[in-house]
Amino acid sequence: MYLQYLIPFFLLEDTDIEKIIKSAKFYIDDLIGSIEEVRGEVTLWKQFWKSQLDKPKTAIEALTHASEFYPNIKELLKIIYVIPVTTCTAERIFSSLRQTKTYLRSTIGEDRLNGLMLLNIHRDIKITPEEVIEEFNEKHPRKLQLQYM
């Protein structure tokens, strides 16, 4: 996949535009116009960044520079941004889901299973008891408010 060469930091003088176009053809249904228009945009994009000193190093940074003059570049940068580099994370999530479902399938409902899976997948996010109590209070108001411990 050569779409990463649309990121200006990696777009070098000798970058072969045809390799970028070949990769872009895979996403032609998401693009505006013909492949020739995409080729023209890529050529202009390369010319624009040739003279710039401060070049974006990530797809999201480059996306902020892709104006309405480069609609196809903008779409291709969005595609680059959402394509995972590897499938490890997705595979771990599905493995974790399978283990949890096997263990808990017969004893809990779908909502609880989904909640437990979110907790397991996003275990790096720290949640304090105070935050849980506060959110519970907001969703279920009572005459006597729950107090923090």
N, C-alpha and C positions, 0 to 999 in steps of 0.2 A: 504494500500500500504506500503510495507516494504522496498522499494528501498532506502529510506532515510538512512537506516542502512549501505549502502555502503559508506556513508560519514564517514571517519575515526573517527571523533570526537564522533559520535553516535554508532560506531561499538564497542560494548562491548564484554567482555569475554563470557557472557552468551547469546549473540545474536544468535537466531536460524537461521542457514543458510537456512534451508528448507523453512522458510517463505519468505526469500529473493528470493529463487529459484522459489517459487510459483508466486511471483510478476513478476519475470523475464520472466516466460513462456508467459505472456501476450504480450511481445515484442520479441518473439523468431524469428520472421521474420526479425527483424533488427539486430540480433546477428549472430556471426560467429560460425559455428559448432553446436554441439548438446547441449542439456541441461546439459549433464554430463560434457562437457568442461566448461560450465558456472559455474557449481558447483565446479569444480577444481580451477577455477580462483578465485571464491569468497573465497574458503578456503585459498588459497595462499595469497590473499589480506588481509584477516583477520590476518593471521600469520605475514605478513610483518608489519602491523600497531600495532600489539601487543607490539613490542619492541621499537617503536618510541615514543619519548616524545612530540614532537611538531606535533600535529595532525591537519590537515585541518578541518575547521568548516563549510565550504560551498562546494557545488557541484563543483563550478568553481575552487576553490582552490584544491580540490581533483583531478580534471581533469588534472591539471598540473603535478601531480604525477603518473597518470595512463600511464605507458609507453607502448611500443609495446608488453611487456610481458603480459599485461592485456587488450587485444582488446575489449573483451565483457564488462569488467568493464568500460572501456572508453565510450563505446556506452551507457551503462545504466546510467552513470553519465551525459552524454549529454541529455538523456531523462529526467532525474530528473531536470536538469537545465531549460528545456523549458516547463515543465508542470506547468501551473499556480496553485498557492496554492488555490485560490478561483476563482470563475467566476464573481465576482463583477465588475471588470474592464471591462470585455467583455460585460456584461449586461448593464453597464452604457453607453458604447460606442454605442451599438445598440439602446438603448433608445434615446440617443442624436441624432443619425442618423435618427431615425424615426421621432422625433419632427422636426428636421430641414428639412427633406424631405417633410413632410406634409405642413410645412409653406411656403417653397420656390419652391416646385416642378413645379408649372406652370410658374414661372417667370425667371428661370435661367437655364443655360446649365449644362451638366454633369461635365465638368472641374471645373467650378466655385463652384458647389456643393461639389466636392471632396476637393477643396481648403478650403472652409469654414468649412468642417467637420474636416480637419486636424488642422485648427486653433482652433476649439472648443475642440477637443480631447486633444491637446497639449497646452492648454492655460497657463500652468505653465512655458513654455519656453518664456522668454522675448525677443522680437525682437525690435530693435531700428529702427527709420526711416532711419538712416544712412546706416544700413545694407541692407535695402530694396533698397535704391537708388543705393548703390554700386553694388548689384546683378543685378539690372535692367540695369545699365550702362554696365556691363560685357556681358549681354545677348543681348542688343540692342545698339551697339556702334553708336554714332552720332558725327557729326563734332563739335558741341557745347556740351560739357559734362555737365550733370546736376551737380549742386553744392549742397553741404549740406546746410541745412537751418541754 
